Structure formats: C-alpha cells, structure tokens
C-alpha cells in the first residue's frame, strides 16, 4: 500500500460542516454548526488555520462574498469542499471504520 495521507479529526469535522452548510459556509456559520452538531467549541483562529491548511492541500476552495456595511465594508469568505476533499474524507472514514470492525465500538455503528 502506498503512502496515503489521512485527515485529522478536526479537519474531518470542518469538512463535514462545509458539506452541511453547502453554499452558506463562512466563518461564524461554520463555528455555529460545529458547536451545534459536534458539540465542540472552536476558536475563530483555529478554524481559519485549519481552513487555510485544507485550502493549501486542495481540499477546500474559497470565494469572496460582497462587502457589506453591516460588516464594516468587509466581505465574507465562503468555503466549499472540493471533490478531492470529499474523496479524502471518505478514505479517512473508511480507514477508521475498518479499524473499528471487531471492537466494541465497531459493533455500535
């Protein structure tokens, strides 16, 4: 088996939030979804560091929204998982599932 890179837990959580939010995935919304669905509090700095790393790996794309007066003239940055991001997420999930087969946790899911 060749050397494959697998995603870390927080990277998978962030990518799952992007999938859930679809075209509405920007900083504060991503944090809200992670808090609600994963029951995990995340700092904006940790989120943006992870999004930048995922973008550098080609797993996430970024687009600028329109600047608004409500945001002091700043534009929102919207994030979207790429096809490669989805493939790597599936690979990491499959690896974890395979590892858990035959364990007490593997019997649950």
C-alpha positions as CSV (number, residue, x, y, z in Angstrom):
1,X,0.0,0.0,0.0
2,X,1.4,3.4,-1.0
3,X,1.8,6.2,1.5
4,X,-1.6,7.9,1.8
5,X,-2.4,11.0,3.8
6,X,-5.4,10.8,6.1
7,X,-7.3,13.6,7.6
8,X,-7.2,14.5,11.3
9,X,-10.3,14.6,13.5
10,X,-10.7,18.4,13.4
11,X,-10.1,18.5,9.6
12,X,-12.9,16.0,9.2
13,X,-15.2,18.0,11.4
14,X,-14.6,21.1,9.5
15,X,-15.1,19.4,6.1
16,X,-18.4,17.8,7.4
17,X,-19.6,21.3,8.4
18,X,-18.8,22.6,4.9
19,X,-20.9,19.8,3.4
20,X,-23.7,20.5,5.8
21,X,-23.7,24.3,5.0
22,X,-23.2,23.9,1.3
23,X,-23.1,27.5,-0.2
24,X,-23.5,29.2,3.1
25,X,-20.2,28.1,4.7
26,X,-18.4,31.1,6.2
27,X,-16.6,31.6,9.5
28,X,-19.2,32.2,12.1
29,X,-21.7,29.8,10.5
30,X,-19.1,27.0,10.4
31,X,-18.4,27.6,14.1
32,X,-22.1,27.5,14.9
33,X,-22.6,24.2,13.1
34,X,-19.6,22.6,14.8
35,X,-20.9,23.8,18.2
36,X,-24.4,22.5,17.5
37,X,-23.7,19.3,15.7
38,X,-20.3,18.2,17.1
39,X,-20.8,19.8,20.5
40,X,-17.4,21.3,20.2
41,X,-16.4,24.9,20.9
42,X,-13.9,26.2,18.3
43,X,-12.0,29.5,18.2
44,X,-12.1,31.5,15.0
45,X,-8.3,31.3,14.8
46,X,-8.2,27.5,15.0
47,X,-10.9,27.3,12.3
48,X,-9.2,29.7,9.9
49,X,-5.8,28.0,10.4
50,X,-7.4,24.6,9.5
51,X,-9.3,26.1,6.5
52,X,-6.1,27.6,5.2
53,X,-4.3,24.2,5.6
54,X,-7.2,22.4,3.8
55,X,-7.1,25.0,1.0
56,X,-3.3,24.5,0.6
57,X,-3.9,20.8,0.3
58,X,-6.5,21.4,-2.4
59,X,-9.4,20.1,-0.3
60,X,-11.3,23.4,0.1
61,X,-11.9,26.3,-2.2
62,X,-12.5,29.9,-1.1
63,X,-14.6,32.7,-2.7
64,X,-15.2,36.3,-1.6
65,X,-18.7,37.4,-1.0
66,X,-19.9,41.0,-1.3
67,X,-18.7,43.6,1.1
68,X,-21.5,44.9,3.3
69,X,-22.0,47.9,5.6
70,X,-23.1,45.6,8.4
71,X,-19.6,44.0,8.3
72,X,-17.8,47.4,8.2
73,X,-17.2,47.1,4.4
74,X,-15.6,43.7,4.7
75,X,-16.6,40.8,2.6
76,X,-17.4,37.3,3.9
77,X,-15.2,34.4,2.8
78,X,-17.2,31.4,1.7
79,X,-15.6,27.9,1.8
80,X,-16.5,24.8,-0.2
81,X,-15.2,21.2,-0.1
82,X,-13.6,20.0,-3.3
83,X,-14.1,16.7,-5.0
84,X,-10.6,15.7,-3.7
85,X,-11.7,16.8,-0.2
86,X,-14.7,14.5,-0.4
87,X,-12.5,11.6,-1.6
88,X,-10.0,12.1,1.2
89,X,-12.8,12.4,3.8
90,X,-14.3,9.1,2.6
91,X,-10.9,7.4,2.6
92,X,-10.3,8.5,6.2
93,X,-13.8,7.4,7.3
94,X,-13.4,4.0,5.6
95,X,-10.0,3.6,7.3
96,X,-11.5,4.4,10.7
97,X,-14.5,2.0,10.1
98,X,-12.1,-0.8,9.1
99,X,-10.0,-0.3,12.2
100,X,-13.1,-0.5,14.4
101,X,-14.5,-3.7,13.0
102,X,-14.5,-6.3,15.7
103,X,-14.2,-3.9,18.5
104,X,-17.0,-2.9,21.0
105,X,-17.3,0.5,19.2
106,X,-17.4,-1.2,15.8
107,X,-20.5,-3.1,16.8
108,X,-22.3,0.1,17.6
109,X,-22.1,1.9,14.3
